[in-house]
Amino acid sequence: MTAKPGVLRQFPRAFWAANSMEIFERMGWYGFYAVSTLYLTGSVADGGLGFSSADRGVIQGLATFFLYLFPAVFGALADRYGYKLMFLASAVVMAPSYLLLSLPRGFWPFLGAYFLVAVGHGMFKPVVISTVAKSTNEENGSMGFGIFYMMVNIGGFIGPIVAGVVRGWSWNLVFYASAGWIVVMSIVCMLLYKEPPRDAEAESQRSLGEVFKGMVGVVGNLRFFILVTGLLVVLVMGSKWWSFSLVGMVAAGWLAGNLILDVLLRPGQKTHGDRSWFLQPMAIGEGRYLLFLLLMAGFWVSFNQIFMTLPEYIRDYVDTSDLIATFGPVSGWITGVAQNLGFDTTNWSRAVLEHGQVKPEHLINLNAFGIICFQILISFFLRKISPLTSIIAGVCVTIASFGLYLVGMSGWVVVAAILVFSVGEMMASPRSKEYAGRIAPPEKVGMYMGYFYWCVALGNLFGGLLSGLAYQHFGPQGVNRPDLMWVLFAALAGTTAVSLVVYNRWVTPRS
């Protein structure tokens, strides 16, 4: 009788190569993303760009929105031209883009460079997920994706630590570090990656035209797709360039114009099949799924605030002297040992402190640290609980974490809030995709899962815009009431939780 190989030995070389590449890709992305709020809104004297919170929100929202839309397109290209080639092409885009990102000082040049960064990561994302999927089977798939999720968080933990340390000397080193991690990723690809077995001939038949047609089909027809796109454009314009009253008028006019045209076109609906797309009445595609994506977007809006809003809040309001006092003896012992070994520790404080306070990114990084340490344990305890229940409970824990910011503005309060937030994320985030698969009709599971990241894209867009506007209004440049900002985020999370319960109770069964 032949013994089965060990669990880890069941995975092929492509699996481990892809997971190794994922670590370095995440180190590159989170190395800058975790400190992007501080760089964009930091004073010019400290090396930042001096942008307003609203401008920061627009940049973060737009860049990450497109990052999560691109995988559908680049996934089709990878099927056609090969996974390894797409991996290397993504590195060719990402590494120079991070170097370019250090140069712009104005809004539009920086947004353009950051858009290129998003393109590169959007090229990478579908290929690494496809590699993991094709390197696992029903027997080891759960373990395989668990390992992959762990690698994501390891990269997301190490990258910000390095960025937080090196920016104590120069912001340029942050961009060099991110570019360097991507170069290492490309070397791993060239030396170790071998494409997993796949039906390349069948997969390559999917053209970009079919991808775009599928995207439009999920929403409805092209006219409804343009209506939704127009409303998103108006929303973005209102976050920076237009007043709220103008946004309301333009949005109402755009919606009314499309509805009036729809009323005029519907009487002859039976003859519209042969007409041009702009002469056809609007049609909603997967309405039930679109509603689910919108609700889950609210979920991601709340979760994104840890990277978008919290860094500014810590920098402007939090007094971390209690943390410094707690860990001062340990720090003194470490520097003492280093000095005895001959090291000059005069400037070592730059790695951790800024203006006498703990750097925000080191506190926020407790989120990734908590996930690395406790995700498997929490998943084990929740294994018999339904995905929706786990999501709702996770959102409620997130609400509690926002409430902790009302208790005080000390370092330990923020540490507690971040760790509680991490528990909520571990409860909700991994189960959200599982829930999407559960509510999908059997014949549409693939489509539901393929476009799941749309809710992440919308959550990043809405989250970025809301974060910028909320902090500009409630922060030190506005009414100086950050407590109300956390109440707003908690209310949004609560609304999402209640809406998901209603959706699961009435919308899903009837569909």
Buried (B, 14 or more C-beta within 10 A) or exposed (E): EEEEEEEEEBBBEBBBBBBBBBBBBBBBBBBBBBBBBBBBBBEEEEBBBEBBBBBBBBBBBBBBBBBBBBBBBBBBBBBBEBBBBBBBBBBBBBBBBBBBBBEBEEBEEBBBBBBBBBBBBBBBBBBBBBBBBBBBEEEBEEBBBBBBBBBBBBBBBBBBBBBBBBBBEEBBBBBBBBBBBBBBBBEBBEEBBEBBEBEBEEBBEBEEEEBBEBBBBBBBBBBBBBBBEBBEEBBBBBBBEBEEEEBEEBBEEBBEEBEEBBEEBEEEEEEBEEEEEEBBBBBEBBEBBBBBBBBBBBBBBBBBBBBBBBBBBBBBBBBBBBBBEEBEEEBEEEBEEEEEEEEEEEEBBBBBBBEEBBBBBBBBBBBBBBBBEBBEEBBEEBEEEBBBBBBBBBBBBBBBBBBBBBEEBBBEBBBBBBBBBBBBBBBBBBBBBEBBEBBBEEEEBEBBEBBBBBBBBBBBBBBBBBBBBBBBBBBEBBEEEBEEBBBBBBEBBBBBBEBBBEBBEEBBEEE
